[in-house]
Each structure stands twice: as C-alpha cells, then as structure tokens.
Amino acid sequence: MNTIDRLVRDHQDVWSPADSPWNTPVSGGSTPEQYGIPADAEELQDLIEYREMSFALGNIFKACYRLGLKDSTDVMYDLQKMKWFTERLIAQELGK
C-alpha cells in the first residue's frame, strides 16, 4: 500500500479528539486530491514548493519526514523543532 492510500485509509473516519485545544470536529475523511503529488517531484523541496509552504511550514514538513533519521539528531530534536515552528505559526494565525 502506498503512502497516499495509507493516509486516505487512516483519515476516513470523523476526527474529533476530546482533548483537542480547538475542539472542532472534522468530517468527511480525506480524498486523494488532498495528497496529490506532482509527477515530476523528486525530493521534499519539490513538494514544499508545490504546496507553496512558508519557511516555517516547510521546516515542520521536513522534520516530520525525517523524524529521528538525521545524523547527529534524535527524535526529540525533530519534535522540538516541529513544536517551535508550530508555535510560531499559531501565534501568526492568532495575530490575524
């Protein structure tokens, strides 16, 4: 099963965790279009540019992808990096 099929399968049900800080139910599941990858994509940077991700979001995306695999870092390093950039994005959204 490829990654897109797995992601679609894993997100078919309604998601509304009780402990969610935003407590907003999401319904309808995922569709393959949400996970579309350009045919000429060869590396993560291609996907980052395709989705027009900001610097912060691109760093979160890369840290998620390599979680614990980068030389001289561990899982906690990547998780802390994701948290730091996520908190910056949340602050930006709250400031709008």
C-alpha positions in Angstrom: 0.0 0.0 0.0 1.5 3.4 -1.0 1.7 6.3 1.3 -1.2 8.2 -0.2 -3.5 5.2 0.1 -2.4 4.7 3.7 -3.1 8.3 4.6 -6.5 8.2 3.0 -7.4 5.0 4.8 -6.2 6.3 8.1 -8.3 9.5 7.9 -11.6 8.2 6.6 -13.4 8.5 9.9 -14.6 11.6 11.7 -11.8 13.0 13.8 -12.7 15.0 16.9 -10.5 14.3 19.9 -11.9 15.3 23.2 -8.6 16.9 24.3 -8.2 18.9 21.2 -7.4 22.6 22.1 -9.6 23.8 19.2 -12.2 21.1 19.8 -13.5 21.3 16.2 -14.8 18.1 14.6 -13.5 17.4 11.1 -15.7 15.2 9.0 -15.7 13.7 5.5 -12.4 12.0 5.7 -9.6 12.5 3.2 -9.6 12.4 -0.5 -6.7 11.5 -2.8 -6.7 15.1 -4.2 -5.6 16.4 -0.8 -2.4 14.3 -1.1 -1.7 14.9 -4.8 2.0 14.8 -5.7 3.3 16.4 -8.9 4.6 13.8 -11.3 8.0 15.5 -11.5 8.6 15.7 -7.8 11.9 14.1 -6.9 12.6 15.5 -3.4 10.9 17.1 -0.5 11.7 20.6 -1.7 9.6 19.9 -4.8 6.6 19.1 -2.6 7.3 22.2 -0.4 7.3 24.4 -3.4 4.3 22.7 -5.0 2.2 23.4 -1.9 3.8 26.9 -1.6 4.7 26.3 2.1 6.2 29.0 4.2 9.7 28.6 5.6 8.2 27.5 9.0 5.8 25.0 7.4 8.5 23.6 5.2 10.7 23.0 8.2 7.9 21.2 10.0 7.3 19.1 6.9 10.9 18.2 6.6 11.3 17.4 10.3 8.2 15.1 10.2 9.6 13.3 7.2 13.0 12.7 8.6 11.8 12.2 12.2 14.8 10.7 14.1 16.7 9.8 10.9 19.0 12.9 10.5 22.6 12.3 11.6 23.6 13.8 14.9 19.9 14.4 15.9 17.3 12.3 17.6 13.5 12.1 17.7 13.3 14.7 20.4 15.3 17.2 18.4 12.8 16.9 15.5 9.8 17.0 17.8 11.1 20.2 19.5 11.8 21.7 16.1 8.3 21.0 14.9 6.9 22.4 18.1 8.9 25.6 17.8 7.8 26.3 14.3 4.2 25.3 15.0 4.0 27.7 17.9 5.2 30.5 15.6 2.6 29.6 13.1 -0.1 29.6 15.7 1.0 33.0 17.0 0.9 34.3 13.5 -2.7 33.0 12.9 -3.9 34.4 16.3 -2.4 37.8 15.3 -4.6 38.0 12.2 
